[in-house]
Amino acid sequence: YSRAQPTSTVKFGAGITVDDLMLSTYSGQLRIGLRGSPDDMLSISAFSPANPQAWARDTRNAAAGGLAEGSGALIATGHTADDQVETILYRLASSPSRRALLGIRPHDGSLVRPLLELTREQTTRYCEERGLAWRDDPTNDGNGYARNRVRHKLGPALAEIHPAAARNVLRTAELLREEAEILDALVAEVELCNASDD
């Protein structure tokens, strides 16, 4: 998103899909540029990445970053608080580290996530109340991906243990991010002092 220039939406994949038609309709209504690169994108079936979802995310971000580069534009994603909880729980299970506990960053260079403090329920209700259509990714419905199993099984199980489980995960990540910022600043200050002493 850029205040200085018309916003561009990036789409991927060959052929016309329901998503394409919806994006085309919305971009026309809002006078937003729509760019696609089906010819430039590698087919996911061509090399079978170990994690197709991560591959798709990285590919989208790289293409959007290429469009934004040099313009001062920001890249906005639709991640919600639910995505934040799922990310933290998934990372804790698959690769425990400081990064796992910090979750998704609200800002990461030119990448911004303006909906990160809103739940999926809140964004759905907002759209319903205003008659706004949206698309749900059908790959999120099944349990084939580990991330989906966190969403459909682990999340509800934690909510049964305590109804505020998701909010508690979010608050813990927020506190840890604040502490990490302080620690990072202190480390940078010590390194600067050591460098000046040399």
N, C-alpha and C positions, 0 to 999 in steps of 0.2 A: 504494500500500500504506500502510495506517495502522494502528498498533498500537492506536489509540484507538477505532477504529470498524471495523465489518465491511468487508472489502474489496469493491470493486465492479469488475466487468468490463464494459467498454463494447463493444458490437457495433454494426455498421452494415449497412445494406442492406436492401432489401425482400425479403419472401419467406422461406420456411424452407429453409435449406441444410444440408449435412452439418456445416459449421462451427457453425451454430446449435444443432443437436442435440448436438454434442460439448460446446459451451460450457454448454448447459443441463444436461447430465448432470454435468459436472465441478462447476459452480457449486452444484448440488444436493448432491453428495457432500461438498463442502468447506464448505457453508453460506455461500457467497459470493453477494452480491447481483449480479444480472445485469441490466444496463440497456441498452436499445437505443433508437435514435432513427431508425428508417427513414422516418418521416413527416416529420421535420424536416430530413433530409439532402438536399441537392441531388443529382439524378442526374448522374453523371459524364458521361453521354452528352448531357446537356442543353446543355453549353457546351464540351465537348472541350478540357480544359486542356492546355497545351503539355506538361506533365510530369505524367501521371496519378498516378504513384507519389508524387511530392512533394505533389501535391494531397491524396491519400488520407492521407499521413502528417500533414500539417498539419491536416486536418480531424479526424482521430482525436485528435491532441494537444490541439486546441482543445476538443473535446467532453469529453475526460478532464479537462482543466484546469478546465472549468466545473463538473464534478462535485466536484473536489477543492477548489475555491476556498472559502476561509473555514473549512475543516475541519482544516487542517494535514496533510491526507493527502498522500502521495507517489504519483507516477505511475510505475510500474515497466514498463520495456519489456524485450523478450527479445533485444536485440542481443548478439551474441557477438564474440569476437576476429576471426572471419572477416569479420563485417560491418564491423568497424573497418578491416581491411586493404583491403577493397573500397571503402569510403568514401574513404580516403586516396588510393588509386590513381585512383579515378574523379574526385575533385576536382583532383588534379594534372593529369589529362588535360583536364578541361573548364574549370577556373577556378583556375589556379595562384595561390596566395596563402598567407599565413601560416595562414589558417583551414584550407586544404587539408592542410597538414602537421601540424596539431594533431589532426585527426581528430574523432571523436565524443567529447564530454565525458562522463566517468563520472557527473557530477552537473551538472544545469543547472536551477537553481531547484528546483521541486517534481518535476522529471523525474529519475529515477534509472535506471541501467542495471546491475543487479547481476551480470549474466552476461558483462560485457564482457571479462573476463580469461580466460574459458573458450572453447575452440574449439567449433565446431559438432559435431565428432567427439566431444568430451567430453560435451556435453549430450545427444547422441543415445545414447551408451553408457550414460549415467546413466539415461535413460528405459528403455532396453532391459533393463538389469539389474534394474529395479524393476517391470517390466511396465506402464509408463506409456505410454498412447497419446498421439500428437501428430498435428498436421496440418501438412503441407508446403504452402506456397502454390504452386499449380500455375503461377502466372504467373512463378515463378522458374526454370522448367524450360527455356524457350525462350531464344532470343537476340534477341528483339524489342526488349528494353530495353537501353540502354547498360550499365546496372549489371550485367545478366546476362552481357553479353559480357566484362566485367571478371572476373566470377566463373568463367565457363566457359572462357575463352580466355587472358586476361592472367595470372591467378593461376597456372594450371598451367604457362604458359610461363616465368614467373619461377622457379617451383619446379624446372624443368628446368635453369635456369642455376645456381641454388644451392638446396639443400634447405631452408636456413634463411631463405629470402627473406621469408616472411610474418612470422617472428619478428623479423627485422631491421627490417622496416617498423614493426612494433609498438614495438620498442625505440627506434627513432629518434623516433617520435611522442611516446613517453613522455619522452625527454630534452628534446625541444623544448617540451613542455608545462611541464616543470619550469623551463626557462629563461624561458619566457614569463611564468610566475607571478612570477619574480624581477624581470624587467624591468618588468612592470606595477606591482609594488609600489614599485619605485624611481621610476617616472614619477609615481605617485600621491603619493609623498613629496615629490618636487621641486615638483609643482603645489601641494601644501599649503604648502610653504615660500614659494613665490612669492606665494601668496594672502595669507599672513600678513604678508609684507613690504609689500604694497600697503596 
